[in-house]
Amino acid sequence: MTVLVTTSVVAGFAEAALLSVVGAIAGALSQGHSEVAVHIGPVHLTAAPSLMFVLGISMAVLRGALQVLLAYLPASISAQAMADLRRQLFDSFIRASWPVKATERDGQFQSLMTTHINSASYAVITIGTGISVSVVFATLLVSAFVLSLPAAALLSVVSVGLFLALRPLARRLRRHASALSAENIEYSKAVQEVVLMAEETQVFGATASYKETFYRLMDAIRAPMMRTRFLANAVPALYQSIALLLLVVALGVVFIIGLDDIATLGAVVLILLRASTYGQQLQTAVTGLDERIPFMHRLADAVERYGANAQRDGDEPLPPTIEDIGMTDVHFSYHGEREALSGLTFRVRRGEAIGIAGPSGAGKSSLVQLLLRLRTPTTGRLEVNGRDAQVFRREEWQRRVAYVPQTPQLIWGTVADNIRFYRPELTDEDVETAARRAQIHDEILSWPQGYDTVVGQRAAAVSGGQRQRICLARALAENPEVLVLDEPTSALDVRSEALVKESLHSLKGQITLFLVGHRLSTLSFCDRIMVVSGGRLEAFAAPSELLATNAFYREVTEITRQQSRN
């Protein structure tokens, strides 16, 4: 910014000097003088026309070079600001707690990272350009004051008055821009939903109602977009038209006061004309900033919200071995509403395989999120080796407590990339070992590119069962001590389910397993099973004991047997 201001001052005086030289040359040529005289305040220069032409060309080249630099500096600052803002927003988002992330609709973060940061970046270049233009404008005014005090004074007063007179329109522009920012967020959410639901839409068809819903969102953007763009273009254009009118008035004042020096008159005319142009550019910059300030406010609010809700971290290392993990009188509710979990107390020993069963809405997902430290108990404690888990460093927890979600997510990349999952310290041998433990290694080798096969969310290379086992390999790649699986076989065919079960059987006793499952066949090998109902731990015992003592487990077992017979 210091270089920008300094360059702008030099550029302003260079332009004023150039205009004075041009005015002096024009005056000398019109009167047939053999010498050209330039008078700028205390500076008086008289020389032959040829020397003045050389001086004028030199000043024009200097001004051109300075203008190029003035174009480069805001662009450079803007590009750096965009990169810094994206990094800041991204870092704030990934550090934010899971409850904050979980409440955001798909598309909101994407809109902030694209549309809003682009607007903020453009605002930075607008600020840079505005500073440059205002400095040059002020420099030309100073030069005009030196040449003609009355004309320059009139131009200054009128410029300020005109700027203030147009502020109501600028405030209206800001209101429309704020509405446009909000509608852009909603539109981005809808676009993301279109992408996520593309398969379902392809199957069910894009009905008229479906398309009309999206069309309404597009129409909702149209009105604030039209008003914003209209005012953004109309305000500077109106400024320019009025400024030109006032330039004529200023020239009338010059005529009345009786400037008889043709060279000075020519310089005054040129400087006032250029000053009006820079005044319009300044108004354009201010208007552009008004248009983008709402986007910047929303972006700042998001960064503040993420930062104020950063995930809690402990400062102690995890014990060398997780001997037991459990909960003590844990209660949990979402946003102070009805409790999702109530009074949970249990202990799980190292190497145990624990099943988690219960009807839909019983609290199983909430229990999983607490085990993973995605959420914090409202009261009570998640404990490791008898100590509150919150005191331990999250980075170590993330490395030693792994998770396989019910709906596996793949990144667009190779199979090896998906198993490694941005952990460059994992070797190819680690990746292959994890794939073997997940019972997917042989199938990967059967593919033409093997571990270099490109997969993704909609890649045709892998089936649902293979996708599940790739994600299981991802979870096993760092040899975790605790593994949580949410419905690992719910959407698999018989063969894939058998392979996942084989993997889990091979892990039993080596790591502590938590398996959420509706199919009791998935939980049949577990040492003990938790039955969660209404947010409470209804029972926690071996399968054989539950069959005799728990009505829910007995009922589900009987249903499973009937389905098997059928």
C-alpha positions in Angstrom: 0.0 0.0 0.0 2.9 2.4 0.7 4.4 1.7 -2.7 0.9 2.1 -4.2 0.4 5.6 -2.6 3.9 6.7 -3.5 3.6 5.6 -7.1 0.1 7.3 -7.3 1.6 10.6 -6.1 4.4 10.5 -8.7 2.0 9.4 -11.4 -0.4 12.3 -10.5 2.3 14.9 -10.7 3.7 13.3 -13.9 0.3 13.5 -15.5 -0.2 17.1 -14.4 3.2 18.1 -15.8 2.4 16.2 -19.0 -0.9 18.1 -19.4 0.8 21.4 -18.7 3.4 20.7 -21.4 0.7 19.7 -23.8 -1.3 22.9 -23.1 1.9 25.0 -23.5 2.8 23.4 -26.8 -0.7 23.8 -28.1 -0.8 27.5 -27.1 2.6 28.2 -28.6 1.7 26.5 -31.9 -1.6 28.4 -32.1 0.1 31.7 -31.7 3.2 30.9 -33.8 5.7 31.3 -31.0 9.2 30.0 -31.6 9.6 29.1 -27.9 7.3 27.2 -25.6 6.9 28.5 -22.0 5.6 26.3 -19.2 4.5 27.8 -15.8 3.5 25.5 -13.0 3.6 27.5 -9.8 7.2 28.3 -9.0 8.5 26.2 -11.9 9.1 28.2 -15.1 10.6 26.5 -18.1 11.1 28.0 -21.6 12.5 25.9 -24.5 12.3 25.3 -28.2 9.2 23.2 -29.4 11.4 20.3 -30.3 12.8 20.0 -26.8 9.3 20.3 -25.4 8.1 17.5 -27.6 10.9 15.3 -26.3 10.0 16.3 -22.7 6.3 15.6 -23.4 7.1 12.2 -24.9 9.3 11.4 -21.9 6.6 12.4 -19.5 4.0 10.3 -21.4 6.3 7.2 -21.3 6.9 7.8 -17.6 3.2 8.1 -16.9 2.5 5.0 -18.9 5.0 3.0 -16.9 3.6 4.3 -13.6 0.1 3.4 -14.8 1.1 -0.2 -15.5 2.6 -0.4 -12.1 -0.6 1.0 -10.6 -2.5 -1.7 -12.4 -0.2 -4.4 -11.2 -0.1 -3.5 -7.5 -3.8 -3.8 -6.7 -4.0 -7.0 -8.8 -1.2 -8.5 -6.9 -2.7 -7.5 -3.5 -6.0 -8.8 -4.5 -4.7 -12.2 -5.6 -2.7 -12.5 -2.4 -5.8 -11.5 -0.4 -7.9 -14.1 -2.1 -5.4 -16.9 -1.3 -5.1 -15.7 2.3 -8.8 -15.5 2.8 -9.4 -18.9 1.4 -6.7 -20.3 3.6 -8.1 -18.5 6.7 -11.7 -19.7 5.9 -10.5 -23.2 5.3 -8.4 -23.4 8.4 -11.3 -21.9 10.5 -13.7 -24.4 9.1 -11.5 -27.5 9.7 -10.8 -26.3 13.2 -14.5 -25.7 14.0 -16.3 -28.2 16.1 -18.5 -30.8 14.6 -21.8 -29.4 15.9 -21.1 -26.2 13.9 -20.3 -28.1 10.7 -23.2 -30.5 11.1 -25.8 -27.7 11.1 -24.6 -26.2 7.8 -26.5 -27.1 4.7 -24.6 -28.5 1.7 -23.4 -25.7 -0.5 -23.0 -23.0 2.1 -19.3 -23.4 2.7 -18.7 -23.8 -1.1 -20.4 -20.5 -1.7 -18.3 -18.8 0.9 -15.1 -20.2 -0.6 -16.0 -19.2 -4.1 -18.6 -16.4 -4.7 -18.0 -14.5 -1.4 -14.2 -14.7 -1.4 -14.2 -13.7 -5.0 -16.3 -10.7 -4.1 -14.0 -9.9 -1.2 -10.9 -10.2 -3.4 -12.5 -7.9 -5.9 -13.2 -5.5 -3.1 -9.5 -5.5 -2.3 -8.5 -4.6 -5.8 -11.3 -2.0 -5.8 -9.8 -0.5 -2.6 -6.3 -0.5 -4.1 -7.6 1.2 -7.3 -9.7 3.6 -5.3 -6.6 4.7 -3.3 -4.6 5.1 -6.4 -7.3 7.1 -8.2 -8.0 9.3 -5.2 -4.3 10.1 -4.8 -4.0 11.0 -8.5 -7.2 13.0 -8.3 -5.9 14.9 -5.3 -2.6 15.5 -7.1 -4.4 16.9 -10.1 -6.4 19.2 -7.9 -3.3 20.5 -6.3 -1.9 21.2 -9.7 -5.1 22.9 -10.8 -4.9 25.1 -7.7 -1.4 26.1 -8.7 -2.6 27.0 -12.2 -6.1 28.5 -11.4 -7.3 28.9 -7.8 -11.0 29.7 -8.6 -11.5 26.9 -11.1 -9.8 24.3 -8.8 -11.8 25.5 -5.8 -15.1 25.2 -7.6 -14.2 21.8 -8.9 -13.3 20.6 -5.4 -16.5 21.8 -3.8 -18.6 20.4 -6.5 -16.9 17.0 -6.5 -17.4 16.6 -2.8 -21.0 17.8 -3.0 -21.7 15.5 -5.9 -20.2 12.5 -4.1 -22.4 13.2 -1.0 -25.5 13.7 -3.2 -25.1 10.2 -4.7 -24.6 8.4 -1.3 -28.4 7.5 -0.9 -28.2 5.6 -4.2 -25.0 3.9 -2.9 -26.8 2.9 0.3 -29.6 1.4 -1.7 -27.0 -0.5 -3.7 -25.6 -2.0 -0.5 -29.0 -3.2 0.6 -29.6 -5.0 -2.7 -26.1 -6.4 -2.6 -26.9 -7.8 0.9 -30.0 -9.5 -0.5 -27.9 -10.9 -3.4 -25.4 -12.3 -1.0 -28.1 -14.2 0.9 -29.7 -15.5 -2.3 -26.4 -16.7 -3.6 -25.9 -18.8 -0.4 -29.4 -20.4 -1.0 -28.7 -20.9 -4.7 -25.3 -22.7 -3.9 -27.1 -25.0 -1.4 -29.6 -25.9 -4.1 -26.9 -26.5 -6.7 -25.0 -28.8 -4.3 -28.3 -30.7 -3.7 -28.8 -31.1 -7.4 -25.4 -32.8 -7.6 -25.9 -35.0 -4.6 -29.4 -36.1 -5.7 -28.4 -36.6 -9.4 -28.9 -40.4 -9.3 -32.3 -40.2 -7.6 -33.4 -37.5 -10.0 -32.3 -39.7 -12.9 -34.4 -42.5 -11.6 -37.5 -40.7 -10.5 -37.3 -38.1 -13.3 -36.9 -34.3 -13.1 -40.6 -33.5 -12.5 -42.1 -30.1 -13.3 -42.3 -29.4 -9.5 -38.6 -30.2 -9.1 -37.6 -27.9 -11.9 -39.9 -25.2 -10.7 -38.3 -25.2 -7.3 -34.9 -24.6 -8.8 -36.3 -22.0 -11.2 -37.7 -20.0 -8.2 -34.2 -19.9 -6.7 -32.8 -18.6 -10.0 -35.6 -16.0 -10.2 -34.9 -15.0 -6.5 -31.3 -14.1 -7.5 -32.4 -12.2 -10.7 -34.1 -9.2 -9.0 -31.3 -8.3 -6.5 -28.8 -9.0 -9.2 -30.5 -6.7 -11.7 -30.9 -3.9 -9.1 -27.3 -4.3 -7.9 -25.8 -4.2 -11.4 -28.0 -1.4 -12.5 -27.0 0.9 -9.6 -23.4 -0.2 -9.8 -23.3 1.1 -13.4 -25.7 4.0 -13.1 -24.1 5.8 -10.2 -20.7 6.3 -11.8 -22.3 7.1 -15.2 -24.5 9.7 -13.5 -21.4 11.1 -11.7 -19.6 11.4 -15.0 -22.4 13.2 -16.7 -22.9 15.7 -14.0 -19.1 16.2 -13.6 -18.8 17.1 -17.3 -21.6 19.6 -17.0 -19.8 21.1 -14.0 -16.6 21.2 -16.1 -18.4 23.5 -18.5 -19.4 25.7 -15.6 -15.9 25.7 -14.3 -14.6 26.8 -17.8 -17.2 29.6 -17.7 -15.7 30.7 -14.4 -12.2 30.7 -16.0 -13.5 32.8 -18.8 -15.2 35.3 -16.4 -12.0 35.7 -14.4 -10.2 36.4 -17.6 -7.2 34.1 -18.1 -5.3 35.5 -21.0 -2.5 33.0 -21.0 -3.5 30.4 -23.6 -1.0 27.9 -22.4 -2.3 28.1 -18.8 -5.9 28.0 -20.0 -5.2 24.9 -22.1 -3.5 23.2 -19.1 -6.4 24.1 -16.8 -8.9 22.6 -19.3 -7.0 19.4 -19.6 -6.4 19.0 -15.9 -10.0 19.6 -15.0 -11.1 17.2 -17.7 -8.7 14.5 -16.4 -9.7 15.3 -12.8 -13.4 14.7 -13.7 -12.4 11.3 -15.2 -10.5 10.3 -12.1 -13.5 11.5 -10.0 -15.7 9.1 -11.9 -13.3 6.3 -11.4 -13.2 7.0 -7.7 -17.0 7.0 -7.6 -16.9 3.7 -9.5 -14.5 2.3 -6.9 -16.7 3.4 -4.0 -19.8 2.0 -5.7 -18.1 -1.3 -6.3 -17.1 -1.5 -2.7 -20.6 -0.8 -1.6 -21.7 -3.7 -3.8 -19.3 -6.1 -2.2 -19.3 -5.1 1.4 -22.3 -7.4 2.3 -20.4 -10.4 0.9 -17.4 -9.4 3.0 -19.6 -9.1 6.1 -21.0 -12.6 5.6 -17.6 -13.9 5.0 -16.3 -12.3 8.2 -19.3 -13.6 10.1 -18.5 -17.1 9.0 -14.8 -16.9 9.9 -15.8 -15.5 13.3 -18.5 -18.2 13.8 -16.0 -21.0 13.0 -13.3 -19.5 15.1 -15.6 -19.0 18.1 -16.7 -22.6 18.0 -13.3 -24.3 17.5 -13.2 -27.9 18.6 -11.9 -28.4 22.1 -8.5 -30.0 22.5 -6.6 -31.5 25.4 -3.0 -30.9 26.2 -2.0 -34.4 27.5 -0.8 -37.4 25.4 -3.0 -40.5 25.3 -1.8 -43.3 27.5 0.6 -45.8 25.7 -2.3 -48.3 25.6 -6.0 -47.8 25.7 -6.8 -50.4 28.3 -10.5 -49.5 28.6 -12.9 -46.9 27.3 -16.4 -46.1 28.6 -18.8 -43.5 29.9 -19.9 -42.4 33.3 -23.4 -41.0 33.7 -23.4 -39.4 30.3 -26.4 -37.1 29.3 -26.5 -35.5 26.0 -29.0 -33.2 24.1 -28.9 -31.2 20.9 -29.2 -27.5 21.5 -30.8 -27.9 24.9 -33.7 -29.9 23.6 -35.0 -33.3 24.7 -32.1 -35.6 25.8 -30.8 -37.9 23.1 -28.8 -39.9 25.7 -29.6 -40.2 29.4 -27.5 -41.7 32.1 -25.1 -43.9 30.1 -22.5 -45.7 32.1 -20.4 -48.6 30.8 -16.8 -49.9 30.5 -15.3 -51.7 27.6 -12.0 -53.6 27.9 -9.2 -53.6 25.4 -9.8 -56.1 22.6 -13.5 -56.5 23.2 -16.0 -56.5 20.3 -19.0 -54.6 21.3 -22.3 -54.5 19.4 -24.7 -51.5 19.6 -28.3 -52.3 18.9 -31.6 -50.6 19.3 -34.6 -49.3 17.4 -34.4 -46.3 15.1 -34.1 -43.0 17.0 -32.8 -44.8 20.1 -29.6 -42.7 20.3 -27.1 -45.0 18.6 -25.8 -42.3 16.3 -25.4 -39.9 19.2 -23.5 -42.5 21.1 -21.1 -43.0 18.2 -20.5 -39.3 17.9 -19.6 -39.1 21.6 -17.2 -42.1 21.3 -15.5 -40.3 18.4 -15.3 -37.0 20.3 -17.3 -35.3 17.6 -19.5 -34.0 20.3 -19.1 -33.4 24.0 -21.5 -34.8 26.7 -23.8 -32.3 28.2 -23.0 -33.8 31.5 -20.9 -36.9 32.5 -17.7 -38.1 30.9 -16.3 -40.1 28.1 -13.4 -41.9 29.8 -10.2 -43.6 28.7 -8.3 -45.6 31.4 -10.6 -44.0 34.0 -9.7 -40.4 32.9 -11.8 -37.8 31.1 -11.1 -38.2 27.3 -11.3 -34.4 26.9 -7.9 -33.9 28.5 -6.1 -35.9 25.7 -4.7 -34.4 22.5 -7.2 -34.7 19.7 -4.5 -35.4 17.1 -3.5 -38.5 18.9 -7.1 -39.5 19.4 -7.8 -39.2 15.7 -4.8 -41.4 14.9 -5.7 -44.2 17.4 -9.5 -44.1 17.2 -10.8 -44.8 13.7 -14.2 -44.8 12.1 -16.0 -46.4 9.2 -19.3 -44.5 8.4 -22.5 -46.2 7.2 -22.2 -44.3 3.9 -18.6 -44.5 2.8 -17.1 -41.5 1.0 -14.4 -41.7 -1.6 -12.2 -38.9 -2.9 -11.5 -38.6 -6.6 -8.1 -40.3 -6.8 -6.5 -43.7 -6.9 -7.3 -46.6 -4.6 -4.0 -46.0 -2.8 -4.8 -42.3 -2.4 -8.2 -43.3 -0.8 -6.6 -45.7 1.7 -3.8 -43.3 2.5 -6.2 -40.3 2.8 -3.7 -37.5 3.0 -1.4 -39.2 5.4 1.9 -39.1 3.4 3.8 -40.9 6.2 1.9 -44.1 5.3 4.1 -46.3 3.0 2.8 -48.4 0.1 3.4 -51.4 2.4 1.1 -49.8 5.0 -1.6 -49.3 2.4 -1.3 -52.9 1.1 -1.4 -54.3 4.7 -4.5 -52.4 5.5 -6.1 -53.6 2.2 -5.3 -57.2 3.2 -6.9 -56.8 6.6 -10.0 -55.3 5.0 -10.2 -58.3 2.6 -9.9 -56.1 -0.5 -6.3 -56.6 -1.6 -6.9 -59.5 -4.1 -9.8 -57.6 -5.8 -7.6 -54.5 -6.1 -4.9 -56.5 -7.8 -7.5 -57.9 -10.3 -8.2 -54.5 -11.6 -6.1 -53.4 -14.6 -4.4 -50.5 -12.8 -4.4 -52.2 -9.4 -3.8 -49.7 -6.6 -3.5 -46.9 -9.2 -7.1 -47.5 -10.3 -9.0 -44.1 -10.1 -12.1 -44.2 -8.0 -14.5 -41.5 -6.7 -18.1 -41.0 -5.5 -19.6 -42.0 -8.8 -16.7 -43.9 -10.4 -17.9 -47.1 -12.0 -14.8 -49.0 -11.0 -16.0 -50.1 -7.6 -19.2 -51.7 -6.1 -20.8 -50.7 -2.8 -19.1 -53.5 -1.0 -15.7 -52.7 -2.4 -16.2 -49.1 -1.5 -17.0 -50.1 2.1 -13.9 -52.2 2.3 -11.7 -49.5 0.9 -13.0 -47.2 3.6 -12.4 -50.0 6.2 -8.8 -50.2 4.9 -8.5 -46.5 5.3 -9.6 -46.8 8.9 -7.1 -49.6 9.6 -4.1 -48.0 7.8 -2.6 -46.5 11.0 -3.3 -49.6 13.2 -5.9 -47.9 15.5 -6.6 -49.3 18.9 -10.3 -48.5 18.7 -12.5 -48.9 15.6 -16.1 -47.7 15.4 -18.2 -49.0 12.6 -21.7 -47.6 11.8 -23.9 -50.2 10.1 -20.9 -51.7 8.1 -23.0 -54.3 6.2 -26.5 -52.6 6.0 -26.3 -52.0 2.2 -24.1 -54.9 1.1 -24.8 -58.0 -0.9 -24.3 -61.4 0.8 -20.8 -61.9 -0.6 -19.6 -58.4 0.4 -21.2 -58.8 3.8 -19.4 -62.1 4.3 -16.1 -60.5 3.4 -16.6 -57.6 5.8 -17.5 -60.0 8.6 -14.4 -62.0 7.8 -12.4 -58.8 8.2 -14.0 -58.0 11.5 -13.5 -61.5 12.8 -9.8 -61.3 12.0 -9.6 -58.0 14.0 -11.4 -59.4 17.0 -9.1 -59.4 20.0 -6.5 -57.2 18.3 -8.4 -53.9 18.6 -11.4 -52.7 20.5 -14.4 -52.8 18.2 -17.7 -50.9 18.4 -20.3 -52.1 15.8 -23.6 -50.4 15.3 -26.0 -52.8 13.5 -29.6 -53.6 12.8 -28.8 -57.0 11.5 -28.1 -59.2 14.5 -26.1 -61.5 12.2 -23.5 -58.7 12.0 -23.3 -58.6 15.7 -23.3 -62.3 16.4 -19.6 -62.6 16.9 -19.5 -59.7 19.5 -18.5 -60.4 23.0 -21.2 -58.1 24.4 -24.0 -56.1 23.0 -25.5 -52.8 24.2 -29.2 -52.4 23.7 -30.0 -48.7 23.5 -33.6 -47.6 23.7 -35.0 -44.1 24.3 -31.5 -42.7 24.9 -30.9 -45.1 27.8 -28.7 -48.2 28.1 -31.4 -50.8 28.4 -29.1 -53.8 28.6 -25.4 -54.6 28.2 -24.5 -58.3 28.2 -23.4 -61.3 26.1 -25.7 -62.3 23.2 -26.8 -65.5 25.0 -27.7 -63.6 28.1 -29.6 -60.9 26.2 -31.6 -63.6 24.4 -33.0 -64.7 27.8 -33.4 -61.3 29.5 -34.0 -58.6 26.9 -37.4 -58.4 25.1 -36.1 -56.2 22.2 -33.1 -58.5 21.5 -35.3 -61.6 21.7 -37.9 -60.1 19.3 -35.3 -59.0 16.7 -33.6 -62.4 17.0 -36.9 -64.2 16.2 -37.6 -61.9 13.3 -34.1 -62.6 11.9 -34.7 -66.3 12.2 -38.0 -66.2 10.4 -36.4 -64.2 7.6 -33.7 -66.7 7.3 -36.2 -69.6 7.0 -38.1 -67.7 4.4 
